[in-house]
Amino acid sequence: MARPKTGEQGAPEKMQEAFWMLLEQKPYAQITISDVTRLSGLNRSAFYYHYSNIPELADDAIAAIYDDPDINAFIAHIIRQDEGIDAIRNYAIANITSPQRIASIRKLALIAGPHGSTGLANQLKAHVIEIWLATLGRNMATLNPGQRIMLEFASSGILGVLAKAPEAFTPENIEWLSSSVLPTIVAQLINSLKDNGSTSAQSSRAVTA
């Protein structure tokens, strides 16, 4: 198969772009190889040269998002407390509204939203949890049952927000969210996992104070 010219999208990139466009139009379970080849302008031979099925294409497309250092930094920054809550809020205002970040967050929203699937949403949740635990220097195996419940609660909440990202992440809403108690609550919940749970009650009292 001929190599693409410099600056030209290769077949995998064209099919990944088609995948995201299709995920905006229809549920993941309804996307077909014919849909991808039609929208990407490629034939079935090109598809099968790179992928065996739609799940393989989806994994490749989603991996590109998970490998984006800006997105990983954004997920990690949600729970950063070492710079203070004002720094978290300023980061949110300055970074979420950038065109590149909005495009990436929109793709996360497609995964978590109604056109995604349980498998894709669980994969995204696992990625969020992995980044948070790495940021805290913790391992899932060392968490107690209460901490695991708290992690499940916080990560599910973030997925719920991401699912509404296209409507929720307007400049006005971001300004409001950054000034609300939400960033503080999420950061304190996750940062309570740094120890064996002895400060969880203190964190809860601090949030409600």
C-alpha positions as CSV (number, residue, x, y, z in Angstrom):
1,M,0.0,0.0,0.0
2,A,1.4,3.4,-1.0
3,R,2.7,5.7,1.8
4,P,0.8,9.0,2.2
5,K,2.6,12.1,1.1
6,T,4.1,14.4,3.8
7,G,1.3,16.2,5.6
8,E,-1.4,13.9,4.2
9,Q,-3.5,11.7,6.4
10,G,-2.8,8.0,6.2
11,A,-5.5,5.4,5.9
12,P,-5.7,4.7,9.7
13,E,-6.0,8.4,10.5
14,K,-8.8,8.8,7.9
15,M,-10.7,5.9,9.3
16,Q,-10.2,7.1,12.9
17,E,-11.6,10.5,11.8
18,A,-14.5,8.8,10.2
19,F,-15.1,6.8,13.3
20,W,-15.5,9.9,15.4
21,M,-17.8,11.5,12.9
22,L,-20.0,8.4,12.8
23,L,-20.1,8.2,16.7
24,E,-21.6,11.7,16.6
25,Q,-24.3,10.5,14.2
26,K,-25.2,7.1,15.6
27,P,-24.6,4.6,18.5
28,Y,-21.4,2.7,18.5
29,A,-23.1,-0.6,18.1
30,Q,-24.6,0.6,14.8
31,I,-21.3,1.7,13.2
32,T,-20.3,-0.7,10.3
33,I,-17.3,-1.2,8.2
34,S,-19.3,0.0,5.2
35,D,-20.0,3.3,7.1
36,V,-16.3,3.8,7.8
37,T,-15.1,3.1,4.2
38,R,-17.8,5.3,2.7
39,L,-17.0,8.2,5.0
40,S,-13.3,7.9,4.8
41,G,-13.2,7.4,1.0
42,L,-11.4,4.1,1.3
43,N,-12.3,0.6,0.3
44,R,-12.8,-2.6,2.4
45,S,-9.3,-3.9,1.4
46,A,-7.8,-0.8,3.0
47,F,-9.9,-1.3,6.1
48,Y,-8.9,-5.0,6.5
49,Y,-5.2,-4.1,5.9
50,H,-5.2,-2.2,9.2
51,Y,-8.1,-3.6,11.2
52,S,-10.0,-6.8,11.7
53,N,-13.2,-5.1,12.9
54,I,-14.8,-2.0,14.3
55,P,-13.7,-2.6,17.9
56,E,-10.0,-2.6,16.7
57,L,-10.5,0.7,14.9
58,A,-12.3,2.1,18.0
59,D,-9.4,1.0,20.2
60,D,-6.9,2.7,17.9
61,A,-8.9,5.9,17.7
62,I,-9.5,6.1,21.5
63,A,-5.8,5.2,22.2
64,A,-4.8,8.4,20.4
65,I,-6.9,10.4,22.8
66,Y,-5.5,8.6,25.9
67,D,-2.0,9.2,24.6
68,D,-2.6,12.9,24.4
69,P,-0.5,14.5,27.2
70,D,-2.7,17.5,27.3
71,I,-5.8,15.4,28.1
72,N,-3.9,13.3,30.7
73,A,-2.6,16.5,32.3
74,F,-6.2,17.8,32.4
75,I,-7.5,14.7,34.1
76,A,-4.7,14.8,36.6
77,H,-5.1,18.5,37.3
78,I,-8.7,17.9,38.4
79,I,-7.4,16.5,41.7
80,R,-4.3,18.6,42.2
81,Q,-4.3,20.4,45.5
82,D,-0.6,21.3,45.9
83,E,-1.1,24.5,44.0
84,G,-4.4,25.4,45.8
85,I,-7.9,25.4,44.6
86,D,-7.5,28.8,42.9
87,A,-4.8,27.4,40.6
88,I,-7.1,24.5,39.7
89,R,-9.9,26.9,38.8
90,N,-7.6,29.1,36.8
91,Y,-6.2,26.1,35.0
92,A,-9.7,25.0,34.1
93,I,-10.7,28.4,32.7
94,A,-7.5,28.8,30.7
95,N,-7.3,25.3,29.3
96,I,-10.7,23.8,28.8
97,T,-11.7,26.5,26.4
98,S,-8.8,26.1,23.9
99,P,-10.0,24.7,20.5
100,Q,-7.7,21.7,20.7
101,R,-8.8,20.8,24.2
102,I,-12.5,21.3,23.3
103,A,-12.1,18.9,20.3
104,S,-10.5,16.2,22.5
105,I,-13.0,16.6,25.3
106,R,-15.8,16.3,22.8
107,K,-14.4,12.9,21.8
108,L,-14.3,11.9,25.5
109,A,-17.9,13.0,25.6
110,L,-18.8,10.8,22.7
111,I,-17.3,7.8,24.6
112,A,-19.2,8.6,27.8
113,G,-22.4,9.8,26.2
114,P,-25.4,8.0,24.8
115,H,-23.7,7.0,21.6
116,G,-21.0,5.2,23.4
117,S,-21.2,1.8,25.0
118,T,-20.8,0.3,28.4
119,G,-17.4,-1.2,27.4
120,L,-16.1,2.2,26.0
121,A,-17.4,4.0,29.1
122,N,-15.7,1.5,31.5
123,Q,-12.5,1.8,29.5
124,L,-12.6,5.6,29.9
125,K,-13.4,5.3,33.6
126,A,-10.4,2.9,34.1
127,H,-8.2,5.4,32.3
128,V,-9.3,8.3,34.6
129,I,-8.8,6.1,37.7
130,E,-5.3,5.0,36.4
131,I,-4.2,8.6,36.0
132,W,-5.6,9.7,39.4
133,L,-3.9,6.8,41.2
134,A,-0.6,7.5,39.5
135,T,-0.9,11.2,40.4
136,L,-1.4,10.2,44.1
137,G,1.3,7.5,44.0
138,R,-1.3,4.8,45.0
139,N,-2.1,1.4,43.7
140,M,-5.6,0.0,43.4
141,A,-4.5,-3.2,45.3
142,T,-3.6,-1.1,48.4
143,L,-7.0,0.7,48.7
144,N,-9.4,-0.4,51.3
145,P,-13.1,-1.1,50.4
146,G,-14.3,2.3,51.4
147,Q,-11.6,4.1,49.3
148,R,-12.6,2.0,46.3
149,I,-16.2,3.0,46.7
150,M,-15.1,6.6,46.9
151,L,-13.0,6.3,43.8
152,E,-15.9,4.6,41.9
153,F,-18.2,7.4,43.0
154,A,-15.9,10.2,41.9
155,S,-14.9,8.6,38.6
156,S,-18.5,7.9,37.7
157,G,-19.3,11.5,38.4
158,I,-16.6,12.7,36.1
159,L,-17.9,10.4,33.3
160,G,-21.4,11.9,33.9
161,V,-20.0,15.4,33.5
162,L,-18.0,14.4,30.4
163,A,-21.1,12.9,28.8
164,K,-22.7,16.4,29.0
165,A,-19.5,18.2,27.9
166,P,-20.7,19.7,24.6
167,E,-23.6,21.4,26.5
168,A,-21.8,21.9,29.9
169,F,-18.4,23.2,28.8
170,T,-19.4,26.6,27.4
171,P,-17.3,29.5,28.5
172,E,-20.1,30.7,30.8
173,N,-20.6,27.3,32.4
174,I,-16.9,26.8,32.9
175,E,-16.6,30.1,34.6
176,W,-19.5,29.1,36.9
177,L,-18.1,25.6,37.6
178,S,-14.6,26.9,38.3
179,S,-16.1,29.2,41.0
180,S,-18.4,26.5,42.5
181,V,-17.6,24.0,45.2
182,L,-17.4,21.1,42.7
183,P,-13.6,21.3,42.0
184,T,-13.0,21.3,45.8
185,I,-15.3,18.4,46.4
186,V,-13.8,16.2,43.7
187,A,-10.2,17.1,44.6
188,Q,-10.8,16.4,48.3
189,L,-12.5,13.1,47.7
190,I,-9.7,11.8,45.6
191,N,-6.9,13.2,47.7
192,S,-8.3,11.4,50.7
193,L,-7.1,8.2,49.1
194,K,-3.5,9.3,49.8
195,D,-3.7,7.5,53.2
196,N,-5.6,4.6,54.6
197,G,-8.8,6.5,54.9
198,S,-8.2,8.1,58.3
199,T,-8.8,11.6,56.8
200,S,-11.9,10.8,54.8
201,A,-14.2,12.0,57.5
202,Q,-12.2,15.1,57.9
203,S,-12.3,15.8,54.2
204,S,-16.1,15.3,54.2
205,R,-16.5,17.7,57.1
206,A,-14.3,20.3,55.3
207,V,-16.4,20.1,52.2
208,T,-19.6,20.7,54.1
209,A,-18.2,23.4,56.4
